[in-house]
Amino acid sequence: MATIKEIAKHTGFSQATVSRILNDDPSFSVKESTRQKVLNASLELGYENASQYQRIIIPRDIAILNNVIPDKGLQDAYFDELRDVLTAQAKKQRMNATIHDDIDDLIAHGRDYAGFISMGPVVLPPDKLRELHEALPYGVFIDINPAPNLFDSVQPDLEQIVLDALDALKASGCRRIGFIGGAGTMMGEHSYPEDIRRFAFGNWSARLGLDTEGLVYADGPFTVDNGREQGERMVADHADDLPDAVIVAADTLAVGMLQAFAAKGVLVPRDIKVISINNQEVAKYTSPALSSYDIDKEELTCAAVLMLAESLVSKRAVRQHTFISSPLVVRDSFTPQR
């Protein structure tokens, strides 16, 4: 591991200058070219200051690909908040972020940036992803993993969330468990009709020996209206034999489903227990308040920014994919057995 003395010798600056830059002294004014030279040398030589390590990141201009189609609903609120948190995290790590709403526009301006971070669920064509890689080889996708051999990704561990939810419901005595979700997911260049949450539900409920026959409703978009429609279908199909519980793939769907249940006189959690995913602000204010797995936007975005910073410095060719765990925030719709 390099010392401050070695970095000073390598750069030609004094040890005092190097020390104050590496310790991010707010009272020390220095040219940006000097700061970058010292930071570059510290990374090249292997300097590590444990208390300040995350700050030793070379200032970069990066792009944020806002890969979202506005639906003027609760899903917008999630991505609006995610974008704000991501921008703040980039600034904290000395990255100047410019937002692009179109992949073609980002490709055209690729030489202006060191790398990019993409957020949003919109499916991107494989040829466009390859063009993007040619223009910007270093990038991180948040929430999805559309090109695992081209770019890094940071995602909530949705499969583990579904398994945790099933385990919690089973421990509480539930044996007939339903699922309400949306359609479609991407894995690399392959499109699947099943969302990963629906896929995990089918896999793990079978392994756990749970009864889910006829209790899966997973078509259409992740919207309040679709949640209401699927909730109505579940009640109509099982008016006299409601499942013990239902797992909902996103809070947006859960809001509509609760509306449908209330309209039909189905009381939560007396008649059916509900666990949702995302823990958006609205989960606190539904009736009843939703127990929901908290997808931590701070953790997602921080991991994405640091992953991009590391790849820009190391110039690695091997792609990395990180999954973030999520705790259950317990409210009125379901209380786990202690």
C-alpha positions in Angstrom: 0.0 0.0 0.0 1.4 3.4 -1.0 2.2 6.1 1.5 1.5 9.8 1.2 5.3 10.3 0.9 5.4 8.0 -2.2 2.4 9.8 -3.8 4.1 13.2 -3.2 7.2 11.9 -4.9 5.3 10.4 -7.8 3.3 13.6 -8.4 5.8 16.3 -7.6 3.6 17.9 -5.0 4.4 18.4 -1.3 3.3 15.8 1.3 1.2 18.5 2.9 -0.7 19.1 -0.4 -1.2 15.4 -1.0 -2.4 14.8 2.6 -4.9 17.6 2.5 -6.3 16.5 -0.8 -6.6 12.8 0.3 -8.3 13.9 3.5 -10.7 16.2 1.7 -9.7 19.2 3.7 -12.6 21.7 3.0 -10.4 24.7 3.9 -7.8 23.8 1.2 -8.1 25.5 -2.1 -6.4 23.7 -5.0 -6.6 23.5 -8.8 -8.9 20.7 -10.0 -6.0 19.4 -12.2 -3.8 19.1 -9.1 -6.6 17.3 -7.2 -7.2 14.9 -10.1 -3.5 14.2 -10.5 -3.1 13.3 -6.8 -6.3 11.2 -6.8 -5.2 9.4 -9.9 -1.8 8.6 -8.4 -3.4 7.5 -5.1 -5.5 5.0 -7.0 -2.7 3.8 -9.3 -0.3 3.3 -6.4 -2.8 1.6 -4.1 -3.3 4.2 -1.4 -6.1 3.5 1.0 -7.2 5.7 3.9 -9.9 3.7 5.6 -11.8 6.6 7.1 -11.9 8.5 3.8 -11.8 5.7 1.3 -15.2 6.3 -0.3 -14.3 9.9 -0.9 -11.2 9.1 -3.0 -13.0 9.2 -6.3 -11.9 11.1 -9.3 -14.4 13.8 -10.4 -16.3 12.5 -13.5 -19.0 13.7 -15.9 -21.6 10.9 -16.1 -25.0 10.4 -17.7 -28.2 9.2 -16.1 -30.5 7.3 -18.5 -34.0 8.0 -17.4 -35.4 4.8 -18.9 -39.0 5.4 -17.7 -42.3 5.8 -19.6 -44.4 8.2 -17.4 -47.8 6.7 -16.4 -48.9 9.7 -14.3 -49.4 7.3 -11.4 -47.8 5.9 -8.3 -45.1 4.1 -10.3 -43.9 7.6 -11.4 -43.5 8.6 -7.8 -41.1 5.6 -7.2 -38.9 6.5 -10.2 -39.0 10.2 -9.5 -37.7 9.6 -6.0 -35.1 7.1 -7.3 -33.9 9.7 -9.8 -33.5 12.3 -7.1 -31.7 10.0 -4.8 -29.4 8.8 -7.6 -28.5 12.4 -8.5 -27.7 13.2 -4.9 -25.5 10.1 -4.5 -23.6 11.0 -7.7 -23.0 14.5 -6.4 -21.8 13.1 -3.1 -19.2 11.1 -5.0 -18.0 14.0 -7.1 -19.8 13.0 -10.2 -21.5 15.6 -12.4 -24.7 13.9 -13.7 -26.6 14.9 -16.8 -30.0 13.3 -17.3 -31.0 11.8 -20.7 -34.5 10.5 -21.4 -33.7 8.8 -24.7 -31.0 6.1 -25.4 -30.3 7.5 -28.9 -29.6 10.9 -27.4 -27.3 9.3 -24.9 -25.5 7.4 -27.6 -25.0 10.5 -29.7 -23.5 12.3 -26.7 -21.5 9.3 -25.4 -18.1 10.9 -25.8 -19.1 13.7 -23.3 -19.3 11.2 -20.4 -17.0 8.7 -18.6 -19.9 6.4 -18.0 -23.6 6.2 -17.3 -26.2 4.8 -14.8 -29.6 3.7 -16.1 -32.8 3.6 -14.1 -36.2 2.4 -15.1 -37.9 -0.8 -16.5 -38.3 0.0 -20.2 -37.1 -2.8 -22.4 -34.2 -1.7 -24.6 -33.5 -3.5 -27.9 -30.3 -5.6 -28.0 -28.9 -3.6 -31.0 -29.3 -0.3 -29.1 -27.6 -1.8 -26.0 -24.6 -2.8 -28.2 -24.5 0.7 -29.7 -24.6 2.1 -26.2 -21.7 -0.1 -25.2 -19.6 1.1 -28.2 -20.3 4.7 -27.2 -20.0 4.2 -23.4 -18.3 0.9 -22.3 -18.9 1.6 -18.6 -22.4 1.6 -17.2 -24.6 0.3 -14.4 -28.3 -0.6 -14.7 -30.5 -0.2 -11.6 -33.5 -2.5 -11.1 -33.0 -4.5 -14.3 -30.2 -6.5 -16.0 -30.8 -6.2 -19.8 -27.2 -6.7 -20.9 -25.3 -8.7 -18.3 -22.3 -9.3 -20.5 -22.0 -5.6 -21.5 -22.8 -3.6 -18.3 -22.9 -3.9 -14.5 -26.2 -4.0 -12.6 -27.6 -3.3 -9.1 -31.0 -4.8 -8.3 -33.2 -5.5 -5.3 -33.2 -9.2 -4.6 -36.8 -9.8 -5.6 -36.5 -13.6 -5.6 -35.3 -13.6 -2.0 -38.1 -11.1 -1.1 -40.7 -13.5 -2.4 -39.2 -16.4 -0.6 -39.0 -14.4 2.7 -42.7 -13.4 2.3 -43.7 -17.0 1.7 -41.7 -18.2 4.7 -43.3 -15.4 6.9 -46.8 -16.3 5.8 -46.2 -20.0 6.2 -44.9 -19.5 9.7 -48.1 -17.6 10.5 -50.2 -20.5 9.6 -51.1 -19.6 6.0 -51.3 -22.5 3.5 -53.3 -21.1 0.6 -51.4 -18.1 -0.7 -52.3 -16.0 -3.8 -50.2 -13.7 -5.9 -51.0 -10.5 -7.8 -48.4 -9.1 -10.1 -47.7 -7.7 -13.6 -46.4 -9.2 -16.8 -42.9 -9.4 -18.4 -39.3 -9.3 -17.5 -35.9 -9.1 -19.3 -32.9 -11.3 -18.7 -30.1 -10.4 -21.1 -31.5 -10.3 -24.6 -34.4 -12.7 -23.7 -37.9 -11.5 -22.9 -40.1 -13.6 -20.6 -43.9 -13.3 -20.1 -43.4 -13.8 -16.4 -42.1 -11.1 -14.1 -39.2 -12.4 -11.8 -41.5 -12.1 -8.8 -44.1 -14.3 -10.4 -41.5 -16.8 -11.4 -40.0 -16.9 -7.9 -43.5 -17.3 -6.4 -44.3 -20.3 -8.6 -40.9 -21.9 -7.9 -40.8 -21.4 -4.1 -44.5 -22.1 -3.3 -44.2 -25.5 -5.0 -41.0 -26.3 -3.1 -42.7 -25.3 0.2 -45.7 -27.4 -0.5 -48.2 -24.5 -0.5 -51.5 -24.5 -2.2 -51.6 -21.8 -5.0 -53.9 -23.5 -7.5 -56.0 -20.8 -9.3 -54.7 -18.1 -7.0 -52.1 -16.4 -9.4 -53.1 -13.2 -11.2 -50.2 -11.6 -13.0 -51.2 -9.9 -16.2 -50.8 -6.3 -17.4 -49.0 -3.3 -16.2 -47.9 -2.3 -12.7 -50.6 0.2 -12.1 -53.4 1.0 -9.6 -56.1 0.3 -12.1 -54.6 -3.1 -13.0 -54.3 -4.0 -9.3 -58.0 -3.2 -8.8 -59.0 -5.3 -11.8 -57.0 -8.3 -10.6 -58.3 -7.9 -7.1 -61.8 -7.9 -8.4 -61.1 -11.1 -10.4 -59.6 -12.8 -7.3 -62.7 -12.0 -5.2 -65.1 -13.0 -8.1 -63.3 -16.3 -8.6 -62.9 -17.2 -4.9 -65.8 -15.4 -3.1 -66.4 -18.4 -0.9 -62.9 -19.7 -0.5 -60.5 -16.7 -0.4 -56.8 -17.6 0.1 -55.3 -17.1 3.5 -53.0 -14.4 2.2 -51.8 -12.7 -1.0 -48.4 -11.4 -2.0 -48.5 -8.4 -4.2 -45.6 -7.6 -6.5 -45.7 -3.8 -6.0 -47.4 -1.2 -3.8 -49.0 0.4 -6.9 -50.9 -2.9 -7.6 -51.7 -3.3 -3.9 -53.4 0.1 -3.6 -55.9 -0.9 -6.4 -56.3 -4.4 -5.0 -57.2 -3.0 -1.5 -59.8 -0.8 -3.2 -61.3 -3.8 -4.9 -61.4 -5.8 -1.6 -63.0 -2.9 0.3 -65.7 -2.6 -2.4 -66.6 -6.3 -2.1 -66.6 -6.3 1.7 -63.3 -8.3 2.1 -61.6 -7.1 5.3 -57.8 -7.1 5.5 -56.2 -8.8 7.5 -59.3 -10.5 9.0 -60.3 -12.2 5.8 -57.0 -12.2 4.0 -53.5 -11.1 4.9 -51.5 -8.9 2.5 -47.8 -8.5 1.9 -46.6 -6.0 -0.7 -43.2 -5.0 -2.2 -41.5 -1.6 -2.6 -42.6 0.3 0.6 -43.5 3.5 -1.2 -44.8 6.4 0.9 -48.4 5.5 0.0 -48.1 2.2 1.9 -48.4 4.1 5.2 -51.7 5.6 4.2 -53.7 2.8 2.6 -56.6 1.2 4.6 -55.3 -0.8 6.2 -51.6 0.3 6.1 -49.5 -2.1 4.0 -46.9 -4.4 5.3 -44.3 -4.0 2.5 -40.7 -5.0 1.8 -38.6 -1.9 1.8 -36.5 -1.5 -1.4 -33.9 0.9 -0.1 -33.2 3.6 -2.8 -30.2 5.0 -0.9 -28.6 1.5 -0.9 -29.4 0.9 -4.6 -28.1 4.2 -5.8 -25.0 4.3 -3.6 -24.0 0.8 -4.8 -24.6 1.8 -8.4 -22.5 5.0 -8.1 -19.6 3.2 -6.3 -19.7 0.3 -8.8 -19.4 2.8 -11.7 -16.6 4.7 -10.0 -14.7 1.4 -9.4 -15.1 0.2 -13.0 -13.9 3.6 -14.4 -10.8 3.4 -12.3 -10.0 -0.3 -12.8 -11.1 -0.5 -16.4 -12.2 -4.1 -15.7 -13.7 -6.2 -18.5 -15.6 -8.6 -16.2 -19.1 -7.4 -15.4 -20.4 -7.4 -11.8 -24.0 -7.8 -10.6 -25.1 -6.9 -7.1 -28.3 -7.8 -5.3 -29.6 -5.7 -2.4 -31.6 -7.3 0.4 -34.9 -5.8 1.7 -36.5 -5.9 5.2 -40.2 -6.2 5.8 -41.8 -3.0 7.2 -44.6 -4.4 9.3 -47.9 -2.5 9.3 -51.6 -3.5 9.6 -52.1 -5.8 6.6 -49.9 -8.5 8.0 -48.1 -9.1 11.3 -45.5 -11.9 11.3 -45.5 -14.6 13.9 -42.8 -14.0 16.5 
